[in-house]
Amino acid sequence: MAAAVAIDKAEIAMLALGFTPTDEIVKARDQLGIKTQDEFMKWARGTLEAAAVDALKVGDLGAFERRVTQLRRYYFENPDSHTASPNTATIMGLYLLFLLSADRTGEFHTELEQLPEALTKTPQCQLPVAVERCIMEGNGTKLKACVSQAAKDLPHSELLLQSVVNQVRIKIASSLERAYTSLNSKTACKMLLMDPKDRKSLELFAKAENDRKAADEANLSTLELEDPSTPAQARLRNRLSTRWVVEGDRYVMMPQPCLHWT
């Protein structure tokens, strides 16, 4: 219920984006009991910030991205005309992490370059930078340390970090499939940044990977399958047709019939 209220208020908050007190803005401001335009802008900005966080809490990443897009005007357009928000670093740090979680690395670097230098040096924005560096270096140990540090440096980042780690695990799993025909569960857990004793999480990951590949295979377009003899199509075929199968204490990378290529 609280999230729904915040979203409704956020629609009202958008009225302030013109930075000019039109009749519509004055009417909305009066209804809220806010006397000045500056106070209204602060209220609107805070409302959008709350809506962005609420969107993260319920896993609505599309709504989160929209709210951040709206907030950018408050944060970076005419910054001298109003008091800076104390939440700017947190919101933009979360947005950087969101881009990483969506595997939009190019946009991540573009966004980072456009942020004010002082903002990029805050702990909230340094965390996603450290996470991206760990991914590029393939350093799972440091990545786990970043995840542990996140609760302190970047509030509300749990969902996004979970998505980032899952993206990393998918890439690691793809490499494991090319390098091994089977692995014992402890080794697989360690390589996939899991507790070596947490076989249940490994089982859930393996099932999710198998389901994801099956869905990707089913959704392939006719164009993508036009010439399955090309090297790119051969790699795609091998990736999608490999399934993780449990055999005792081992996980076997088992090639499966790929119906789209028969």
N, C-alpha and C positions, 0 to 999 in steps of 0.2 A: 504493500500500500504506500509506504514512504517513497519508494522508487517512482511510483506512478505520479505522486504529487510533485516530486522534483522535476519530472519530465514536463508536466503541465506548466509549472512555473517557468521552466526553461523556454517554452514557447513564448511566454510573455516577455522574458528577458531579451529575446531577440529584437524586441522593439527598440532597444537602446543602441543597437549596432549602428544606427545612422549618426550617432553622436550629436544629433540636433533635436531639441525638444519639440517635436511636432505635436499637434493636437492629440493624436492617438497615444503618444508617449506620456503627455501630461495627464491624460485621463487615467491611464494604467498606473502612473505614479501616484496620483491622488487616491486611487482605490486601495493602494498598498500603504498609504499613510506616509509616503516618502516625500520630503519637502523639496529637495534640490536635485538637479540633474546629476551632479557628481555622486550623490548618495545612491541615486537610482542605478547609475552605471556600476557602482561597486556591488550593489545588491544583485544586479543582473549577472555580473561576472561570477559572483559567488554561487549563484543558482546554477549556472552552466557548469561550474566546477563540480558541484555536488551531483549534478546529473551525469557527468562523465564518470565519476567514481561509482555511482549507482549502476551505471551500465556495465562497468567492469564486474561488479559484485554479482550480477545476474548472468554474466557471460555474453552480453550483447555487444560484441566487438564492433559491429557496424555503427551502432548508436554512439559508442565511445569515440570512434573516429570522427563522426559528424560533430559531436560536441567540441572536440579539440579543434577542428577546423573553424568552428564559430569562435572559440576562445582566442584563437590566434590574433583576431582583430583587436581584442581587448589588450592582449599582451604586447603586441608589436606595432600597432598603428597609433601614431601620436602618443608615444609613451610618456612624454613630458606633460601631457594634459591631465593626467590623473595619477593617483598613487599606485605604485606597482603592487601586484598581488603577491602575498607571501606563499601562494600555492603554485606559482608559475613553474618553478624547478621540478616540483613533484609531477605536475600534469605533463610537462614536456619530457621528463624522464620516463614516465609511463608510456608516452607516445613513441619514443625511440624504441622502447622494449617491445611495444606492439608491432612496430615495423619488423623487428628481428623475428618475432614469433610468427609473423606471416611470411617469412622468408623473402622480405622485400629489402634486401641488403643495399641495393642501389639507392632507394629512397631514403634509407637510414643515413647513408653518408651525405646525401644532398641536404637532408634536414639538419644534420649536425653542423654542416658548413654554414648554414644560414642562421643558426642561433647566435645570439650575442656571446662573445668570448667568456664574459663573466659567468653566464649561465652554464656553459659547457664545463666549467670547473667545479660546479656544485656536486656534492656526493650523489644527488639524485640522478644527474645526467652522466656522471662518471661511471655509475654502475652498469648501464647498458653498453657503454663504451668498453668496459672491462669484459663484459659477457661476449661482445662481438669479437674482441681480441682472442679470447679463449677458444671460440669457435674456429677462427681462422688458423690458430696454432694447433688445433686438435688437442687441447689440453683439458682433459676431463676432470682432473684433480682441481685445477684452478676454477673451472666452471662450477663444480660443487661448492667450492668456497664462496664464490659469488652468490650462489643461491642462498647459502647460509647467512650471508651479510645483508641480503635484500630486505629482510624484515626491519632492520635498523635504518638502512639508507633510503629505501624506497617503499613506503607503505602502499598497500593494495596491489602489489606486484605478483602475488602468488599465482594467479591464473595465467598471466603472461609468461612467467618463468617456467611454469609447468609445460606450456606450449613450446617454448624455446627448447627445453630439455628434450621434449618428445621429438622435435624436428631433428635435433642432434642424434638422438637414438636411431631414428629412421635412416639417417645417412650412414651411421656406424653399421647398422644391420645390413645395409646394402653392400658395404665393403666386406663384412664378414661372409656374406653369401658368395662373394667372388673368391675369397681366400680359403674358405673351409668347406668341407662337406658335412661336418658335424662338430659340436662343442659340448663339453659337459656343462651342466647348469651353472656351477659356480664361476667358471671362466666366462660364460656368456653374460652373467649378471655383472661381473666386474667390468667387462668391456663395454657394456651398455650403461655404465654409471649407476648401477643398482647395488644394493646390499647383497654380497655374495650368498647370503642365507635366505634372501627374499625370493624364493622360487615362485611364489604366487604372483608377484608383480611381473616376473618374467613370462609366466604363462599368459597373463592378461595382455602383455605387450605382444607376444607372439600371435595371439588370437586377433588382436586389433590389426596387426600387420597383414595377416592372412586375409582378413575381411577387407582391408583397404585395397590390397592388390586385386582381389576379386572384383571389387567395385570399379577400380580403375580399368581393369580389363573389359568389364561389361560396358563401360562408357566410352571406349575408344571409337573414334569416328572412322568411317569408311576411308577417308583420305589418309589417315594415319596408317591404315593397313593396306594401302594401295600396292606397295611393293615390299612384302615381308622379307625379301632376300637381301635388302640393303643392310650394311653394318649397323646403322642406327636402329633399324627395326629389329635386327637380331638381338641387340643389347636390350631393347625394350621388351622383347619377347622373353628373354631369359630372366629379366628382373621381375616381370609380372607373374611368370609361371613358377617361380620358386616359392615354396611354402615351408614354414617352420613346423616340423612334426616331432612330437615327443616320443622318444623310444627309451624307456627306463629313465636314467639320469642324464640322458643326452638329448640335445636338440639337433635334429638332422635337417639340413637344407635340401629339401626334397623337390626336384622338378616335377611339375604337374602338367597334365595335358592342357594346352591353351586352345580352347575351342575356336577362337577367332582366327587362328592360323591353320586350321585343319582343312 
